[in-house]
């Protein structure tokens, strides 16, 4: 809850750290995320292998995507299903965000574990992989 300060006791990442940064990315909380995200933890992963950039792209949060990319986020990171950020952008029809990521060097030829590129994924297959 709000009284829990376990993630603020010292400078190290606790088990609570990453969970909160993924939530901040998902909800588009730019200011809050800026306080906790660094070059060192920008590519931390949740239990499904998703980075903050994955979470931003699942929810079409371009400002978050821009911010983590400035910090050196791996634009082609794949989660445990082999999906990159582009798989979510195009799977959910967030085409503008997908094209933005491609302009920043995202690789649209990467295939996920179903052997689909980001242009080949269907929204139904993406939805079933959502939490």
Secondary structure, 3 states (H helix, E strand, C coil): CCCCCHHHCCCCCCHHHHHHHHHHHHCCCHHHHHHHCCCCCCCCCCCCCCCHHHHHHHCCCHHHHHHHHHCCCCCCCCCCCCCCHHHHHHHCCCHHHHHHHHHCCCCCCCCCCCCCCCCCCCHHHHHHCCC
